[in-house]
Amino acid sequence: MASRATSETRRAQRLLLEALQAPERLPALPPADWELLLRVARRARVLGRLESDLGRADLLGSIPPRAADHLRAARNVIGHRKTLISWEVNRLLWALKGIDVPLILLKGAGYLLAELPPARGRIFADVDLLVPEERIGEIEERLVERGWFKTQIDPYDDRYYRVWMHEIPPLRHQERGTEIDIHHRLLPKTSHLQSNPAPLFTAARALADPRLRVLAPADMVLHALVHLFLEGDPDEGLRLRDLVDVHDLLRHHGQDPGFWAGLGPRARRLGFERPLFYGLHHAQRLFGTPIPPDVLRGLEDAAPAWPIRRLMDRLIHLALLPGHPDHPSRLAVLARWLIYVRAHWLRMPPGLLIKHLSHKAWLRFRGFRKRVDLAQLDLKQQ
């Protein structure tokens, strides 16, 4: 029974990876495999990506009609979310008119407004902003005046965000229901990895509207990898979609003069060599991302010791790839939990981590919350 489950899981993962690597082969996929592929792709949040790839190759008419219907439905959802996010950014600029502060769009909103490849077929959840920490109070106050409100969380969680974290509690618009996450750095203040945000603001690039910016290409790749490998969810694990973003960014910006030569040194300056090592290794391993060999060799000293490297390769693989919907894997559950624990360990010093988790456990014991969702509170993701 276990061997059959393992075989089915590998089959599901192989279907998904081959679909992402070579979508032009999908018209030849047997009809019996399409149902499994769609289920796994939906779990990995890449249905829209498959639709985009097939649409660009004019192949949607060459796959089973029911499969094409699922993909078109994903495209419609994504189109709607793109409209919502674009309008939310428009309203942000209206609300913050007169406040002279750099607004850096992070992740999905940044990809969308900068018209970068990762925006293609990608679902969008909310707007993430990076602003100077000293201006957050002013920005938050203005947004609350203009229709956004602070989500209801207890005083401990509010202090947790504002004192220790890299962002304030999310703001939600009272009519549209869309959320804005306002960051002042890429990692929590308590993180083992230092994340001085000043170089990010200096290198950021302006968009068509000069009030908006996105991270420089190398910084954008590094942020995506920090978001992927230094966070985690005990239920969902690591997000394959985020590694697809990195694959797209590397292929796109890898053509820019000086990009590859500057990527490693930039990671060292920001303290993100380890996430970059993992990201390049797994992007090449899963997607065949073209990466110059000298770049990989230059990061060998950022790799962990051999036993830890082997263990992390296994854990990341288990936590990153979706399993078979009908054959859940206990090993994958364990891997997701260990990655989640690792994320918390890297976010806080041991004393603070014990205090934080003890407080959460006490609240649960006292019945203040039926379920304490640390993934939502501590590891907010797009």
C-alpha positions in Angstrom: 0.0 0.0 0.0 2.8 2.4 0.9 4.7 1.6 -2.2 1.6 2.3 -4.4 1.1 5.6 -2.6 4.7 6.6 -3.2 4.5 5.6 -6.8 1.3 7.6 -7.3 2.8 10.7 -5.6 5.8 10.5 -7.8 3.6 10.2 -10.8 1.6 13.3 -9.8 4.7 15.4 -9.2 6.3 14.3 -12.5 3.1 15.3 -14.4 3.2 18.7 -12.8 6.9 19.4 -13.3 6.8 18.2 -16.9 3.8 20.4 -17.6 5.6 23.4 -16.2 8.9 22.6 -18.0 7.4 21.7 -21.4 3.8 22.8 -21.8 4.0 22.2 -25.6 3.9 18.5 -24.8 0.6 18.7 -23.0 -1.6 18.1 -26.1 -0.2 14.6 -26.2 -1.0 13.9 -22.5 -3.4 11.0 -22.2 -6.9 12.1 -21.1 -6.7 9.9 -18.0 -3.8 12.0 -16.7 -5.5 15.3 -17.2 -7.7 15.0 -14.1 -4.7 14.3 -11.9 -2.7 17.1 -13.4 -5.5 19.6 -12.9 -5.9 18.6 -9.3 -2.2 18.8 -8.5 -1.8 22.1 -10.4 -4.7 23.7 -8.5 -3.2 22.6 -5.2 0.1 24.2 -6.3 -1.7 27.3 -7.5 -0.3 27.1 -11.0 -3.4 26.4 -13.0 -3.3 29.9 -14.4 0.3 29.4 -15.4 -0.6 26.3 -17.4 -3.4 28.2 -19.1 -1.0 31.1 -19.9 1.6 28.8 -21.3 -0.8 26.9 -23.5 -2.6 30.1 -24.6 0.7 31.7 -25.7 1.4 28.6 -27.8 -2.1 28.6 -29.2 -2.6 25.0 -27.8 -5.7 25.4 -25.7 -7.8 24.0 -28.5 -5.6 20.9 -28.7 -6.3 19.6 -25.2 -9.5 17.9 -23.8 -12.3 20.5 -23.7 -13.1 19.9 -20.1 -9.5 20.5 -19.1 -9.5 23.7 -21.2 -12.6 24.9 -19.4 -10.8 24.5 -16.0 -7.9 26.5 -17.3 -10.0 29.2 -18.8 -11.9 29.5 -15.4 -8.5 30.0 -13.7 -7.7 32.7 -16.3 -10.9 34.5 -15.5 -10.3 34.5 -11.8 -6.8 35.8 -12.3 -8.0 38.5 -14.6 -10.5 39.6 -12.0 -7.8 39.7 -9.3 -5.5 41.7 -11.5 -8.2 44.3 -12.0 -8.7 44.5 -8.2 -5.0 44.8 -7.4 -4.5 47.5 -10.1 -7.4 49.5 -8.7 -6.2 49.0 -5.1 -2.9 50.5 -6.1 -4.7 53.4 -7.8 -6.6 54.0 -4.6 -3.5 53.8 -2.5 -1.9 56.6 -4.6 -5.1 58.7 -4.2 -5.2 58.1 -0.4 -1.5 59.0 0.0 -1.5 62.0 -2.2 0.7 64.7 -0.7 2.7 62.3 1.4 6.2 62.3 -0.2 7.4 58.8 0.6 8.9 56.0 -1.5 6.3 53.2 -2.1 7.9 49.9 -3.2 5.5 47.3 -4.5 6.5 43.8 -3.4 5.9 40.4 -4.9 2.7 40.0 -7.0 1.7 43.6 -7.2 5.2 44.5 -8.1 5.3 41.9 -10.8 2.0 43.1 -12.2 2.7 46.8 -12.3 6.2 46.3 -13.7 4.8 43.9 -16.3 7.3 41.1 -15.4 7.0 37.5 -16.5 6.0 36.1 -13.0 2.7 38.1 -13.3 1.7 35.8 -16.2 -1.0 33.4 -15.0 -0.4 34.2 -11.3 -3.1 34.6 -8.7 -3.0 37.8 -6.7 -4.2 38.0 -3.1 -3.3 41.5 -1.7 -1.0 44.5 -2.0 2.4 44.4 -0.2 4.2 47.6 0.3 7.7 48.4 1.5 8.1 51.8 3.1 10.6 53.5 5.5 9.8 52.5 9.0 9.8 56.0 10.3 6.9 56.9 7.9 4.6 53.9 8.7 2.6 55.7 11.4 1.8 58.6 9.0 0.9 56.2 6.2 -1.3 54.0 8.4 -3.1 57.0 9.8 -3.9 58.4 6.4 -5.1 55.1 5.1 -7.4 54.7 8.1 -8.8 58.2 7.4 -9.5 57.2 3.7 -11.5 54.0 4.2 -9.1 51.2 5.4 -9.4 49.7 8.9 -7.1 47.8 11.2 -7.9 44.1 11.4 -9.1 43.0 14.9 -6.3 41.2 16.8 -5.6 41.1 20.5 -3.1 43.6 22.1 -0.4 40.9 22.3 -0.5 40.2 18.6 -0.6 43.9 17.8 2.6 44.5 19.8 4.1 41.3 18.3 3.7 42.9 14.9 4.9 46.4 15.8 7.8 45.6 18.0 9.3 42.4 16.6 8.1 41.9 13.1 8.9 43.4 9.7 5.4 44.6 9.0 2.4 46.1 10.8 -1.0 44.2 11.1 -2.8 44.2 7.7 -5.2 46.9 6.7 -8.5 46.0 5.0 -10.7 48.3 3.0 -14.1 48.6 4.4 -15.9 48.3 1.1 -13.7 46.3 -1.2 -12.4 43.9 1.4 -8.9 44.0 -0.2 -5.9 43.9 2.1 -2.7 45.9 2.3 0.4 44.6 4.1 2.8 47.4 4.9 6.4 46.3 5.5 9.4 48.2 6.6 12.0 45.4 6.0 12.1 42.0 4.4 12.6 40.0 7.6 11.6 40.4 11.2 13.8 42.6 13.4 14.5 39.5 15.6 15.6 37.4 12.6 18.9 35.6 12.8 19.6 37.1 9.3 20.0 40.8 9.4 17.9 42.7 6.8 18.9 46.3 6.6 16.4 47.8 4.3 18.4 50.9 3.3 20.1 49.3 0.3 16.8 48.2 -1.1 15.4 51.7 -1.2 18.6 53.1 -2.7 18.5 50.5 -5.6 14.7 50.5 -6.2 13.5 51.3 -9.7 10.7 53.7 -10.5 7.7 52.6 -12.4 5.7 54.7 -14.9 4.1 56.5 -12.0 7.2 57.9 -10.2 5.5 57.5 -6.8 5.7 53.8 -7.3 8.8 51.6 -7.3 9.9 48.0 -7.4 12.9 46.3 -6.1 16.0 46.1 -8.3 16.3 42.8 -10.2 18.7 41.1 -7.9 16.8 42.3 -4.8 13.6 41.0 -6.3 15.0 37.5 -6.7 16.5 37.6 -3.2 13.2 38.7 -1.7 11.3 36.0 -3.4 13.8 33.4 -2.1 13.7 34.8 1.4 9.9 34.7 1.3 10.1 31.1 0.1 12.8 29.5 2.3 12.6 31.5 5.5 8.9 31.1 5.9 6.7 28.1 6.0 3.2 26.8 6.7 2.6 23.6 8.6 -0.3 22.7 6.3 0.7 24.0 2.9 4.5 23.7 3.2 6.7 25.7 0.8 5.0 27.3 -2.2 6.1 25.9 -5.5 4.5 28.9 -7.1 7.1 31.1 -5.5 9.9 29.1 -7.0 8.2 29.4 -10.4 8.4 33.2 -9.8 12.2 32.9 -9.2 12.6 30.8 -12.3 10.8 33.4 -14.4 12.8 36.3 -12.8 16.1 34.5 -13.4 15.3 33.7 -17.0 14.1 37.3 -17.6 16.8 39.3 -15.8 19.6 36.8 -16.6 19.7 38.4 -20.0 20.6 41.8 -18.5 24.3 42.8 -18.6 25.9 42.3 -15.2 23.0 40.6 -13.6 24.7 37.2 -12.9 28.0 38.8 -11.9 26.2 41.0 -9.3 23.7 38.5 -7.9 26.1 36.7 -5.5 27.8 39.8 -4.2 24.4 41.4 -3.6 23.3 38.4 -1.6 26.4 38.6 0.5 25.9 42.3 1.2 22.3 41.7 2.3 23.1 38.5 4.2 21.0 36.3 1.9 23.6 33.9 0.6 22.0 30.7 2.0 18.5 31.4 0.6 20.1 32.2 -2.8 22.1 28.9 -2.7 18.9 26.9 -2.0 16.9 28.8 -4.6 19.4 28.4 -7.5 20.0 24.8 -6.6 16.3 23.8 -6.5 15.3 26.0 -9.5 17.8 24.2 -11.6 16.9 20.8 -10.2 13.2 21.2 -10.7 12.8 23.5 -13.7 16.2 23.3 -15.4 16.7 27.0 -14.9 19.8 28.1 -16.9 22.3 29.3 -14.3 26.0 30.0 -15.1 28.2 27.3 -13.5 30.5 30.0 -12.1 27.6 31.5 -10.1 26.8 28.1 -8.6 30.5 27.5 -7.8 30.7 31.0 -6.2 27.9 30.0 -3.7 29.4 26.7 -2.5 30.8 28.4 0.6 27.2 29.5 1.4 26.0 25.8 1.5 25.5 24.2 4.9 27.6 21.2 6.0 27.1 18.1 4.0 24.8 16.2 6.4 22.6 19.3 6.8 22.6 19.9 3.1 21.4 16.4 2.3 18.7 16.7 5.0 17.5 20.1 3.7 17.4 18.9 0.1 15.1 16.1 1.2 12.9 18.4 3.4 12.6 21.1 0.8 11.7 18.6 -1.9 9.0 17.1 0.3 7.7 20.5 1.5 7.8 22.1 -1.9 6.1 19.6 -4.3 2.4 18.9 -3.8 1.5 15.4 -3.0 -1.1 13.1 -4.6 -4.5 14.4 -3.5 -5.7 10.8 -2.7 -2.4 9.6 -1.1 -1.3 12.0 1.7 2.3 11.4 2.8 3.3 11.3 6.4 6.8 12.2 5.5 5.6 15.3 3.7 3.5 16.3 6.7 6.7 15.9 8.9 8.8 17.9 6.4 6.3 20.7 6.3 6.3 20.9 10.1 10.1 20.8 10.4 10.4 23.6 7.8 7.8 25.6 9.8 9.8 25.1 13.0 13.0 26.1 11.2 11.3 29.3 10.0 10.3 30.2 13.5 13.8 29.3 14.8 15.3 31.7 12.3 12.8 34.4 13.0 13.5 34.8 16.7 16.1 34.1 19.3 15.3 31.1 21.5 14.1 33.0 24.5 11.7 35.1 22.6 10.5 32.1 20.6 9.7 30.1 23.7 7.9 33.1 25.2 5.9 33.7 22.1 4.8 30.0 21.6 4.1 29.7 25.3 1.8 32.7 25.1 0.0 31.2 22.1 -0.4 27.8 23.9 -1.8 29.6 27.0 -4.4 31.4 24.9 -5.4 28.1 23.4 -5.6 26.4 26.8 -7.7 29.3 28.2 -10.1 29.0 25.2 -9.5 32.6 23.9 -9.2 31.1 20.4 -10.5 27.8 19.1 -7.4 27.7 16.9 -4.3 29.7 17.1 -3.1 30.0 13.5 0.6 30.9 13.8 1.0 30.6 10.1 -1.4 33.4 9.5 -0.1 35.6 12.3 3.6 35.1 12.1 4.1 34.0 8.5 1.8 36.1 6.5 2.1 35.2 2.8 0.7 36.4 -0.4 
